[in-house]
Amino acid sequence: MKKLKVLVLVDGQKYVAENCYAHQLIETLQLSCDITVVSLRRIRFFPFLRFGKYDRVLSMLRQRTLLNFLPEVRRLVGDSPIYVYDQDPW
């Protein structure tokens, strides 16, 4: 069976490394999915950054961060639906 291709948007690699829940989610996804993790820094400072087609887009960005950088995220993912995972709801 083909693995799902998942694009994961994160605040930063440090957040994933230091937050046990985020780290565990990434590790679990890697078992059954082909994932690409992209940090907010890459999204913000590399405007021509493009990725191929993904089956799912998962945002682990904080909701307020996602709201503040929505144009940049939309430029990256286009009209693809985004699944939002956030441990820091406001």
Secondary structure in CASP SS format (residue, H / E / C, confidence):
PFRMAT SS
TARGET T0000
AUTHOR 0000-0000-0000
METHOD secondary structure of the structure
MODEL  1
M C 1.00
K C 1.00
K C 1.00
L E 1.00
K E 1.00
V E 1.00
L E 1.00
V E 1.00
L E 1.00
V E 1.00
D C 1.00
G C 1.00
Q H 1.00
K H 1.00
Y H 1.00
V H 1.00
A H 1.00
E H 1.00
N C 1.00
C H 1.00
Y H 1.00
A H 1.00
H H 1.00
Q H 1.00
L H 1.00
I H 1.00
E H 1.00
T H 1.00
L H 1.00
Q H 1.00
L H 1.00
S H 1.00
C E 1.00
D E 1.00
I E 1.00
T E 1.00
V E 1.00
V E 1.00
S E 1.00
L H 1.00
R H 1.00
R H 1.00
I H 1.00
R H 1.00
F H 1.00
F C 1.00
P C 1.00
F C 1.00
L C 1.00
R C 1.00
F C 1.00
G C 1.00
K C 1.00
Y C 1.00
D C 1.00
R E 1.00
V E 1.00
L E 1.00
S E 1.00
M C 1.00
L C 1.00
R C 1.00
Q H 1.00
R H 1.00
T H 1.00
L H 1.00
L H 1.00
N H 1.00
F C 1.00
L H 1.00
P H 1.00
E H 1.00
V H 1.00
R H 1.00
R H 1.00
L H 1.00
V H 1.00
G C 1.00
D C 1.00
S C 1.00
P C 1.00
I E 1.00
Y E 1.00
V E 1.00
Y C 1.00
D C 1.00
Q C 1.00
D C 1.00
P C 1.00
W C 1.00
END
